[in-house]
Amino acid sequence: MKTPEILFLCTGNSCRSILAEVTMNGLADSRLHATSAGSHPAGYVHPRSIQLLQQEGFATEGLSSKSWDELNTTPDIVITVCASAAGEACPAYLGPAIRAHWRVEDPAKATGSEAEIDAAFQTAYRILRHRIDALLKLPVAEWLEKDPAQLRQELNRIGTMEL
């Protein structure tokens, strides 16, 4: 079985999708491979995202904010992480991939004190980490091949999980 490719997609590709990509790749032990992209990339990875990932023990070298037009592989699964209630234009990825939506508030839009902004990044990371941990318990490669409807259902269920 080939390694399933997961694309985490958001608008700016500077925070949430980057957090998800790095976390997935750091925890998946090569069972899954994640990339991230945006429909309107910010052009940089948010420094607080890099700092948080480093604090969690993940490598951050070579990270970049990129457009979905720059992808070299066709994903098997696309997970959008936009918080549509916040008025974001969440991109719709066209293609044969299984799609799911994991709504997460954008910490880059957080305001307030430094502690409040840091808390927004921590919250986004913790939600994504919780959901990624749940995803890693699934037989993704097997279901992708034999039961994509079951996989889609589980991805959508995971997307509703709170902390």
Secondary structure in CASP SS format (residue, H / E / C, confidence):
PFRMAT SS
TARGET T0000
AUTHOR 0000-0000-0000
METHOD secondary structure of the structure
MODEL  1
M C 1.00
K C 1.00
T C 1.00
P C 1.00
E E 1.00
I E 1.00
L E 1.00
F E 1.00
L E 1.00
C E 1.00
T C 1.00
G C 1.00
N C 1.00
S C 1.00
C C 1.00
R H 1.00
S H 1.00
I H 1.00
L H 1.00
A H 1.00
E H 1.00
V H 1.00
T H 1.00
M H 1.00
N H 1.00
G H 1.00
L H 1.00
A C 1.00
D C 1.00
S C 1.00
R C 1.00
L C 1.00
H E 1.00
A E 1.00
T E 1.00
S E 1.00
A E 1.00
G E 1.00
S C 1.00
H C 1.00
P C 1.00
A C 1.00
G C 1.00
Y C 1.00
V C 1.00
H C 1.00
P H 1.00
R H 1.00
S H 1.00
I H 1.00
Q H 1.00
L H 1.00
L H 1.00
Q H 1.00
Q H 1.00
E C 1.00
G C 1.00
F C 1.00
A C 1.00
T C 1.00
E C 1.00
G C 1.00
L C 1.00
S C 1.00
S C 1.00
K C 1.00
S E 1.00
W H 1.00
D H 1.00
E H 1.00
L C 1.00
N C 1.00
T C 1.00
T C 1.00
P C 1.00
D C 1.00
I E 1.00
V E 1.00
I E 1.00
T E 1.00
V C 1.00
C C 1.00
A C 1.00
S H 1.00
A H 1.00
A H 1.00
G C 1.00
E C 1.00
A C 1.00
C C 1.00
P C 1.00
A C 1.00
Y C 1.00
L C 1.00
G C 1.00
P C 1.00
A C 1.00
I E 1.00
R E 1.00
A E 1.00
H E 1.00
W C 1.00
R C 1.00
V C 1.00
E C 1.00
D C 1.00
P H 1.00
A H 1.00
K H 1.00
A C 1.00
T C 1.00
G C 1.00
S C 1.00
E H 1.00
A H 1.00
E H 1.00
I H 1.00
D H 1.00
A H 1.00
A H 1.00
F H 1.00
Q H 1.00
T H 1.00
A H 1.00
Y H 1.00
R H 1.00
I H 1.00
L H 1.00
R H 1.00
H H 1.00
R H 1.00
I H 1.00
D H 1.00
A H 1.00
L H 1.00
L C 1.00
K C 1.00
L C 1.00
P C 1.00
V H 1.00
A H 1.00
E H 1.00
W H 1.00
L H 1.00
E H 1.00
K H 1.00
D C 1.00
P H 1.00
A H 1.00
Q H 1.00
L H 1.00
R H 1.00
Q H 1.00
E H 1.00
L H 1.00
N H 1.00
R H 1.00
I H 1.00
G C 1.00
T C 1.00
M C 1.00
E C 1.00
L C 1.00
END
